[in-house]
Amino acid sequence: MDSFQPSHILVQRLPRPPENGRRYFLPLAPAFLSSGWELPFHLYSPLGKDRVVPFLSRGEKIPARLYDAILRGRATPYFYVRSDERASLYRYEEDLLDEILETSQTPLSLRCRALHNLTAHLAREAYENPHRDTLSRQSAHCQKVTAFLDRHPPAVARTLTRMGDRRYSDHGHAVNVGFLSLAMAKTVHGRILDSGDEEMASGFFLYDVGKSRIQRQILDKPGPLKKEEWAEVRKHPIYGHSLLERSCFFDQPALQIALAHHERLDGRGYPWGLCGREIHPFARICALADTFDALTAHRPHKSALSIYSALSLMKQDLGSRFDGRFFDALVLLFRR
């Protein structure tokens, strides 16, 4: 890849996305850079941990030797695109994903990274702007995710949960929970579609979208929440159910995942205090994935637990909070 580094470079920092909407950079998986495709945006290459340099300009075609380096595993894990070109980036990814996933010449690891890349981008859009267009695009994309995962063993979905940034964010956490939930459903049923509902994948990825209606200062508060703040946070399943229902793109299983993922088998959950079989099975799966990923993610106020420690801690809540059948599926995923 040394031959692709510009001789005269303009170094720019690669900041984490800020909350105030300033320009930042979004990752692009190398599998999206197939030979001969024309770029509708400027492309940047990483330089060290937190800097990028111009690589290809908008309108340039991707060189064949670059794609060859990608297939040989000699390329950087991600290239980058400026956030002010995100609309062009997302359309480009959506247009090319099917071809990438169906190209056997492309290694499975690169196809998985491309799938994760677009899933994370669409989830970010849906969580930041949960209107009909973003929700419908996520729904259509989730059908592709389900079809792809049904062609591969559950370990592929498990791998996808570890591809994202392990530092916690709402949409990053949702992507991990979505892939992990689908892996558990596949482990239990053999095929995801055999679980009885092809739309449930959307519910797994959008289960927490109701948090978009909660003030950021409450969600990001470093200390304990006040009583009224906690009461507001506990409304997010209702908000999420309402957002998905009004969009008219989701059926009952997806709506139930959003509504009931904080319910407990012993009836001590929220928002309705459902218990046992009153809680939809997909919501019980999502509850396990949600807790597991939260325990194993790095947060400012706590260190990540190991997989073993997280599972051991969750095991203490079997029968009261978690469904043992689905917990066994989660354990099985990490024994393989």
BAMI-394602 format. One record per residue: x, y negated, z negated of N, C-alpha, C in turn; residue in one letter. Coordinates in steps of 0.1 Angstrom, whole numbers, plus 5000, padded with zeros to 4 digits. Layout:
BEGIN
XYZXYZXYZA;...
This chain:
BEGIN
500850125000500050005000500849875000M;502249894998503049764998502949685011D;502749755022502649685035501449595036S;500449615027499249535028499249415019F;500349395011500449285003500849155011Q;500049045010500448925018501748875015P;502448825024503848765022503748635015S;502648555017502448435010501148445002H;501248444989500048484981499548364973I;498348354971497748254962497148334951L;497848334939497448414928496248344921V;495248424917494148374910493848474898Q;493448414887493148504876491848584878R;491748694872490648784873489848784860L;489048684857488348684844487248774843P;486848814830485648884828484448784831R;483348834837482248754840481748664829P;481748534830481348444820479848434819P;479248374809477848364807477348234814E;478248144817477748014822477548004837N;477748114844477548114858478648074867G;479848044861481048004869481448124878R;482248084888482648194897483548294890R;483348414894484248524889484348624900Y;484948744897485148844908484448974904F;483949034915483249164913483949274920L;484049394914484849504920484149564932P;484949614941484449684953485249814954L;484549924954485250054955485850074969A;487050134969487750144982487050224993P;486150314989485350394999484550305008A;484250185004483450095012484350025023F;485550065024486449995033486850095044L;485950145052486150235062486750165074S;487550235082488250175093487350115103S;487549995107486749935118485649855113G;485149865101484049785096484449645094W;483549555097483849415096483349355082E;484149285076483849235063483049105063L;481849105056481048975055481448885044P;482648915038483048835026484648835026F;485248755018486648755016486948865006H;488048935009488449045000489749014993L;489849054980491049024972491549154967Y;492849164965493549274959494049244945S;494049344936494549314922496049294922P;496449214913497949194911498149194896L;498549304891498649324876497249344870G;497149314857495849344850494849244852K;495149114854494149014854494248904865D;494948944876495048854887494748914900R;494348834910494048884923494748794933V;494948854945495448774956494648794969V;494548704978493748714990494348834998P;493448915004493849035011493349045025F;492049025027491449025040490448905040L;490248845052489348725053487948775058S;486948695055485648725060485648735076R;485048835081485048855096486148945101G;487148975093488249065097487749205097E;488249295105487949435105488949505097K;488549615091489349685081490349775089I;491649755087492649825094492649975092P;492850055102492850195101493850245091A;495050185090496050235081495650205066R;494750105064494250085050493350205046L;492450235055491550345052492250485051Y;493350505058494150625057494850625043D;495250505038495850505025494850535014A;493650485016492550515007492250665006I;492150725017491850875017492950955011L;494150905012495350965006495550934991R;494650854986494750824972495850724969G;496250644979497350544977496850404975R;495550384974495050254973494750214958A;494550094956494150044942492750104939T;492350124927491050184923489950084928P;490149954928489149864932489749744939Y;489049694949489349554954488349464948F;488349334951487549234945486949134955Y;485749094951485048994959484548884950V;484548754955484148644947482648654944R;482248614932480848624928479948534936S;480448434942479548344950479248414964D;479848534966479548604978478848744975E;478248744963477648864958476548914966R;475748824972474548864980475048944992A;476148894999476648965010477349095006S;477949094995478549214990477549324987L;476449294980475449394977474749444990Y;474449364999473849405012474849505019R;476049465019477149545026477149685020Y;477149695006477249824999475949905002E;474849845001473549915004473549965018E;473949895028473949935042474850055044D;475950065037476950165040476950285031L;476250285019476350385010475950525015L;474850535023474450665028475550725036D;476150655045477150705053478350755045E;478650685034479850725026479450855019I;478250865013477950975005477851105013L;477551085026477351205035478551235043E;479651165041480951185048481751285040T;481851405045482651505037484151475038S;484551405048485951365049486451285037Q;485551205031485851125020485851205007T;486951204999486951284987485851254978P;485351354970484251344961484451234951L;485751214946486051114936485750974942S;486050954955485850824961484350794963L;483650904967482250884969481550854955R;481950924945481450894932481750744927C;482950704930483250564926482450464934R;482150494947481250404955479850404949A;479350524946477950524940477950454927L;478850474919478850404906478950254908H;479850204918480050064921478649994924N;477950054934476649994938475650004927L;475650114920474650134909474850024898T;476149994895476449894885476049754890A;476249724903475849594908474349574908H;473649674912472149664913471549654899L;472149724889471749724875471949584870A;473149524873473449394868472349294873R;472049304886471049214892469649234885E;469249364883467949384877467849334862A;468949354855468949304841469049154840Y;469749094849469848944849468648874855E;468048944865466848884872465848994875N;465049034865464149144867462849104874P;462949064887461749034894461549144905H;460449134913460049244921461149294931R;461949204937462949234946464049324940D;464549274929465649344923465249484917T;464049484912463549614906463249714917L;462649664929462349754940463649814946S;464749724947465949774952466549874943R;466449854930467049954920466250084921Q;464950074923464050194924464450274937S;464650214948465050284960466450344959A;467350274952468650324950468750444941H;467850444931467850554922467450684929C;466650674939466250804946467550854953Q;468350774958469650814964470550874954K;470550814942471350874931470951014927V;469651034926469051164923469451264933T;469251234946469551324957471051364957A;471851264954473351294954473651384942F;473151354931473551434919472951574920L;471851594926471251734928472051814937D;472951754945473851834954475151874947R;475351834934476551854928476351904913H;477251964907477152014893476951894883P;476451924871476251814861477551744858P;478651814859479951744856480151624864A;479651614876479751494884479051374878V;477851394873477151284866477851244853A;478451344846479151314834480351234837R;481051264848482251184853481851044856T;480651024862480150894866479950804853L;479650864842479450784830480750734825T;481850794828483150744823483850654833R;483250624844483950534854483850384851M;482850354843482650204840483550154830G;483550024828484249964817483750004804D;484550064795484050114782483750004772R;484049874776483649764768482149744770R;481449724759479949724760479449604767Y;478449624776477649514782476249584784S;475149494785473849554787473749634799D;474149584811473949654823474949774824H;476149754819477149864820476749984811G;476149944799475650054790474450124797H;473550044804472450104810472850204822A;473850164829474350254840474950384834V;475650374823476150504816475050584811N;474050524805472950594800472150664811V;471950594822471250644834471950774839G;473250764841473950884846473951004836F;474150964824474151074813472851134812L;471751054812470351114811470051204823S;470451164835470251254846471051384845L;472251374840473051494838472451584828A;471851534818471151614808469951684814M;469151604822467951654828468351774838A;469451754845469951854854470351974847K;471051964836471452074828470252154823T;469252084819468052154813467252224824V;467052154836466152204846466852264858H;468152254859468852314871468952214882G;467852144885467852034895467051924889R;467451794891466751684885465351674890I;465151704903463851694909462951804903L;463451914898462652024892462151984879D;462551864873462051824860460651764862S;460251744874458851714876458551574881G;459551484882459251344886460451284892D;460351244905461551194912461751044908E;460850974902460950834898461550814885E;461750924877462250904863463650844863M;464450864874465750814874465750664872A;464750594878464650454876464450414862S;463650494855463450464841464650474832G;465550574836466750594829467750474830F;467750414842468650304844468050174840F;466750164839466150034836465450034822L;465750134814465050154802465150034792Y;466249964793466449854784466249714790D;465549714802465449584809464649484801V;463849524791463049434783463949344775G;465249374773466149284766466349154773K;466049154786466149034794465248924789S;464248964781463248864776463648824761R;464748874756465248844743466348734744I;466348634736467348534737468748584734Q;469648544743471048594742471648564729R;471348454722471948424709471548524699Q;470448594701470048694691470748824695I;470748864707471448984711472948984709L;473548874710474948864709475448814695D;474448804686474848754672475748854666K;476948804661477948894655477548954641P;476748874633476448924620475048984620G;474549014607473249074606472148984611P;471049044617469948974622468948934610L;468348814612467348784602466048864605K;465148864596463948954597463248924609K;463048794612462248754624463048784637E;464348774637465148814648465048964651E;465149044641465049184643463649224648W;462649154643461249184648461149154663A;461849054667461849014682462549124690E;463749164685464449274692463649394693V;462849434683462049554684460949544694R;460749434700459649414710460249454724K;461549474725462049484739461549604746H;461149714740460549824747459149784753P;458449704746457149654751457349564763I;458349474762458649384772459049454785Y;459949564783460449644794459349714801G;458449774793457249844799456449754807H;456249634802455449534809456049484823S;457349464822458049424834457949534845L;458249654842458149764851456749784856L;455749784847454349804851453949704861E;454249574858453749464867454449464881R;455549524882456249534895455549634904S;454849724899454049824907454949924914C;456249934911457150024917457350154909F;456850164897457250274888456050344883F;456150474881455050554876455150574861D;454250654855454150664841455450724834Q;456150824839457350874832458350764831P;458650684842459550574841459150464830A;457850434830457250344821457450394806L;457250524804457350584791458750584786Q;459750594795461150584791461450444785I;460950344792461150204788460450184774A;459250234773458450204761458850284749L;459350414751459450504739460850544736A;461950484742463250534739463750504725H;463050424717463450404703462450474694H;461550554699460750634690461550744684E;461150804673461850914666460851024664R;461351144663460551264662459751264649L;460351194638459651194625458651074624D;458450994635457450894634457950754629G;459250744626459850624620460450534630R;460250554643460850474653459850354657G;460150294668459350174672459250174687Y;458250114693457350014687456150074681P;455750194684454450244680454450354669W;455650394665455750504655455250634659G;455450664672455050794678455950904671L;455451034672456251144666456051264674C;457051354674457051484680456751474695G;455751554699455351564713454651444718R;454251354709453751224714454751144722E;456051174720457051104727457351174740I;457351104751457651174764459051234764H;459151354770460451424770461551344776P;461251264787462351184793462751074783F;461851024775462250924765463150984755A;462851114751463751184742465151204747R;465251234760466551244767467251114766I;466551004770467150874770467650824757C;466950864746467250824733468650884729A;468851004733470151074730471251004738L;471050984751472050924759472350774755A;471350704751471550564746472450564734D;472150654724472950654712474350704714T;474450804722475850854725476750754731F;476250684742477050594748477350474740D;476450424731476650314722477750354712A;477750474707478750524697480150534703L;480250564716481550584723482050464731T;481350354730481750234737482550144727A;483350064733484149964725483249834724H;483049794712482349664709483249574701R;482949444701483749354693483749384678P;482649434673482449454659482749594654H;483049684664483349824660484249894670K;484949994666485750074675484950194680S;485350244692484550354698484850484691A;483850564689484050694683484550794694L;485150904690485551004700484251084703S;484251164714483151244718482751334707I;483651404701483451494690482751424678Y;483351314674482751234662481351184665S;481151144677479751094681478751204680A;479151324686478151434686477951484672L;479051484664478851534650477951444642S;478051314644477251214637475751234642L;475551244655474151264660473551394655M;474351494654473851624649473051614636K;473451524628472851504615471351464616Q;471051404627469651354629468751444638D;469251564640468351664648467151694640L;465951694647464751724640464051604635G;464751504630464151374625464151274636S;465251254643465451154653465551214667R;466251314668466651374682466051514684F;465751544696465251674701466451764702D;466451884695467551974695467752034709G;466752064717466952124730467752034739R;467451904739468151804747469551774742F;469651784728471051764722471951874727F;471451994727472252114732472752084746D;471852024755472251994768473351894769A;473251794760474351694759475651754754L;475651844744476851914740477451994751V;476552064758477052154769477752074780L;477351954783478051864793479451844789L;479751834777481151794773481951924769F;481352034770482152164768482652214781R;482152164793482552214806483852144810R;
